[in-house]
Amino acid sequence: MVRPAAGAATNCAARQVAILIEIWCIIAEHSGFVGAWRLTGVCKAARQGAIQWLRTLPGLVVFGGNDGSDALVEVLKLNLATLGWEPMPSLNIGTYDHACCSVRGALVVFGGIGVMEGDEFPITSRVGMISAGSEVFTKLPPMPYNEISGAAAIAVDESVSAAGQVLLIGGTSTEPTGIEGFEYYADILDTVHLVDLATGVCTPQAALLSSRVFFAAAQLPDGRVVCAGGYGDDADLKSLSSAEIFGPGTLDGAWAWTRLPAMIVSRVRCRGCVMSDGRFAVLGGETGDHDHRTLLPWCEALVIDDGGHWDPLPSMHAARADFACAVVAGCIIVAGGDYLSSAEVYDEALGRWLRLPCDLPNRYVTRRMSLTGMTMQGIGSAFL
């Protein structure tokens, strides 16, 4: 019997190790985010395979906010392979209560409240974007129709525009003052505009059934858009429980808003996302009116069936409002909120929330943080 040469044996062993790591990488992919991290404790090959897959995941991006005295410019990304927060290029100007979404692999920011000028925090009409591989935020044509804050932005799946199109929904255009406990909700909007990012042209769409600001919104897998909660145009500024959906609604194919069943709990400054099974989840927020608010850990999910209905979801470990939220690999990740630095993850397969060991930096643990979270498929390899 001829023994293989030492070099050949070494190469064979190396190939076997590489194959084993690839197998564990595939197992991690089918285990989801939480399952992949659990695999890192099985053995060395399992850890390498799981980390290899985790590095392919997009990160949770948080930016802007208010540190209690002024708007922030910092941008951070949570690396899901290391569970560490990494700095990214800063915004050109501080902002909070802004709208944002991911468009063609780029992060786009709309409006928001800017750096304090005198005794006022001005609402802006600016639009900014950072593309994959870029090291700076670039200015896009501003929105011509209004300054806006507290709105929702939903990317439209299309290919006709040069830079993409976004639905900008609801919000307010009333400027706040610098007074503690200021009110700036008097002009709450029911408007919906289709914004072309290349030109700044805003095309009016069918108006919301209810005016809304600081509400939850997301796009379903079939393209329809759901909105829920927020403050309405009620003079007492009470949180809303109502919900509505934007989709084909007439014989000529025109899209319109249709009322949905009300949520179990009224809420404002909550977050919304679409789970892997297609349900629209609404998380946390505040309930009550502007003067008597209660932070919520409670979550619920809309099942789109004949008429739709809401089911309770397990509560978060912490009550949160104005927090970052994103869906990735069968999980919902949340971070921060008023006076909170903690992060946690909801594993859909387990049906439970788990705490994450990746608190936000201290400067984000402040009132009216208004962080915005989303996942982006690698905003440039320099930031991975």
N, C-alpha and C positions, 0 to 999 in steps of 0.2 A: 504494500500500500504506500502510495506516494503522498507525503505530507505537503500541504500547501506552504509556499514560502511565507516567511514571517510578515512581509509587507502585504501579501495577498490576504492573510488572515486578519491583519489590522484593518485593511480596507473593508473586508466583509463585516467585521464587527461594527465599524463606523456606519456602514449602510444600514445595519440592523437597528442601531440606535436611532438613526435619522428616521427610519420607517416607523419605529415605535413612537417617536415624538409626533410624527404626522398623524398617527392613529389617535393619540391623545388630543391632538388639535381638532380632529374631526369630532371626537367625543365631546370636547368643550363646546364646539359650535352647536351641538344638539342639546347641550345642557343649559344654555342661556348664561347670562351674566353672573348670577349668583352661583349657579352650578359650576361654572368654570373656575371661580375663585375657590370653591370647595375642593376642586380637583388638585389645586396647587399643593395641598397637604398630603396627597396620596403617595407620591414618590417623585424622584428627580425628573424622570421622563414626563410624568403627568404635569408637573409644574411647568416644564419648558413648553410642552404642547399647549397648555392652557394659556400661558402668557403670550405665546405666539399668536393665538387666536384673539386674545383680548387686545393686542396691539392693532388689530384690524378694525376695531370698533371706533366710531366717532366719539368725540368728547362732549361733555356738557359745558356749554359756554355761558358764563354769567358776565354781565357788564352793566355799567351805569349804577344808579341808585343814589341815595342821599344819606350822608353820614351824620345827619342831625343839624348840619349848618350849611351845607352846600352840595351841589350835584357832583357826582364822581365821574372820572374819566377812565378808571381802570377796567381792563378786560382780563378775565381769567378763564382757563379751561381745565376741567377735571379730566386728567388722563386715567382712563378706566383700566389700564394695564398696571399702573403704579398706585392708583388711588391718591394721587397728589395733585394739588392745584398748581398750574403753570401760568406764568404771565404771557400775555399776547399783546400785540400793538394796541395802544390806548386810543380811545375815541378822540376826535379832534376837539371836542368840547363836552363838558360834563352834561349828563342828562339823567332823568328818571321819569317814571310814568310814561315811558316811550312804548311804541309798538315795534315788533321785529319779527322776522321770519327768515328761513333759509331759502334762497332762490338760486337754482343752478349751481349749488355748491358754494355760494357766497352768502355772507351774513349781511342783512339789510336792516337798517334802523330808521324808523319814521317818527318825526316830531318829538314829543316829550317836553318836560320842563327843564330849562337850562340853568346856567349859573346865575345866582342872584344878582340883580342890578338895582342898586339902591335898596328899597324896601320891598321889591317885587321879584318873583321868580317867573320869568317870561316863558310862555308857551311858544314853541317854535314850529315852523313848517319844513325844517331841514330834512333831508334824506341822505344817509351815509351808507357806505358799503365797504366790506373787506372781502376780497376774492381769494381763492385758494392760491397760496404761494406769495401773496402780497404781504408787505410789512407795514402798511399804513392804511388807515381808513380814507377813502376817497369820497368827495362830495358828488352827489347826483343832483339832477334838476329838482328844486324844491317843489313841494305841493303847492299849486297855484290857488287852490280853492279855500284853504283855511289853515291856521295853526291848529294843532291838535295834540291832545294827550289822553291817556287812558283808553286808547282805541285797541282794536285787535287787527293783526295783519295775517292774511292767509295767502300763500303763494298759489298761483293759478297754473295748472298743468297745460302749457301751450308752447308753441314753437314759432309763432309769427312775429314776436317782438325781438328787438336786438339784444335787450338785457333782461327780459322777463317782465311779467305782470303780477300785480298783487291786489287782492281785495282788501281795502281799508274800511273797517267797520266800526261805527259808533264813536264813542269818545266824548270829549268836551273841548271847547275852545275858549273857555273863560279863564282869564289869568288870575292866579292866586296872589295873595299879599304875603308879606314876611311875618305875619302875626301868628303866634302859637295857636294851634287849633283852627287855622284858616279854613275858609270854605271857598271852593272854586268849582262847585258842581251846578251852578245855576243854569248853565247853557249845555244841557246834555243832549247829544245828537242821536238821531235815528238814521243818519245818512250812511250810504254804502257807495264807495267809489272803486272803480277799476283803475289802478295806477300803472301807467307804463313807465318803467324805470329808466328807459333810454331818453324819453322826451319829457317826462313829468306830467304828461297829459292825464287828467282824471276824468273818467267817464262815469256819470251817475248810473247807479243800478237801483233796483227796487229797494225801497226804504224798509228798515226794520219795522216789525209790528210794535215794538216797544223801544223807546230811547234807552240807551245803555252806556255806562262807563264803568271801567274796572270789572269786567266780566270775563267769563271763561269762553273760549272758542276753539274749534278745531275742525279739520276737514276729514270726513269719513273716507274710507277706501273707495267708495263709488263717486267721489268728487263733491258730494253735498257738504254744506257747512252748517255746523250746529253752534248756537250761542245760548248761554244760560247765565242767569244771575246778574250781578252788578247793581249799581244804583240806577233808578229810573228818573223820570221827570217829576216825581212826586215831591211836593214842597217839603216834606218831612225827611227826605233823603233816607228812606227805608230800603234795606237790601231786598232784592227781588228773588223770587223762587221760579219765575216764569222762564220758559225755554222756547226756542223756535229753530226752524231748519230751513235752509235756502237750497232750493233745487227746482227741477222742472215741475211746473204746476199748472200749465195751461195747454190748451189744444195746439197752439202755435209753437210750443216748445220753449216759450219764455220762462225764465226762472223767477220764482217768487218765494216769499217767506210764508211758512205755515206754522201755526201754533203747535207746540208739543205739550205733553202733560207736564205739570209743574214739578220741580224737584221736591224731594222730601224736606229739605231745609233751605230756607232763603239764605243767600250768601253774596258777598262782594269781596273784591280783591282775592278771589279764588283762582285756581289754575285748572285748565282743562287739557285733556290729551285723549288720543285714541289708543285703546289697548289692542293687543295682537289678535283678539277675537272679534274686533270691530266695534266693541262697545265704546261709548263716549264717557270717560270718567271725569268727574269734577271733584277737586280735592281742596280741603281746608277753606281758608278765607275768614271773613267776619260775618256775623249775623246781627240784626238789629238796625237801629238808625245811627246817624252820624254822631250823636251825643252819647249813645248807650250801645257800645259794640262789644261783642263777645268773640274771641278768637276760637276757631274750630279745628279739631283734629279729624272731624268726620269726613268721610268720602262716600260717594255714590256713583252709580254708572247707569247710563241710559241704554236700554235694549231697544233697538229699532225693529219693531215687529208691527203687527196691526195696531196702529195708533201709538205704539211705544210705551214703555214704562220704566221707572227707576228702581234699581235694586241697591240696597246698602252694600258698601265695601268695608273691609276692615279699616279701623281708624289708624291714622299715623301715630307714632309715639309722641309727637309734639304737635300742639296746636300751631298753625302757621297761616300767615297772610303775607302777600307780596313776596313770594318765594320763587326760586328757580325750579323748573320742572321740565323733564324730558323723558321720552320713551326710547328704550334701546334694548334689543335682544331679550324680549319677553319680560322686561322689567320697567317700572316707573322709578326714576331717580328724582328726589327732591333735595333742595339745599337751601339753608338760610331762612329768612323771614324776619319779621319785626323782633329785634333783640335776640335773634337766634343765629348761631354759627353752625349748628349740627346738620348732618345729612343722613338720609335714610333711603332705602330702596324697597319697593313692593315687588315681590316675586309672584307673577301670575300663577305659576305652576304650584307653588306652595300656598298661595292665598294668604300671605302674611307680610308685614313690614319688618325689615331688619335694619338695625342701625349700621351706618358706615363710619369707618375710622378716618374721616377726612373733613374735619371742620373747616369752614371758611376762615380766612384771615380776620383778625380782630376788627379791622376798620369796617367790615361789612356787618358787624353785629350792632346795628343801630336802628333807630326808628325810621319808618318810611323808607325801607331799603329799596323796595321796588325792583328787585333783581329780575332779570329776564333770562330764562334758560331755554336751550335748544340743543339738539345734536347736529353736528356738521361733519360731513365726511372729509376729515382732514383738511383743516384750513391751512394747508401748506406743511410740508414735512419738517420745516424748521421748528414747528411748534409741537411736534409729536415726542 
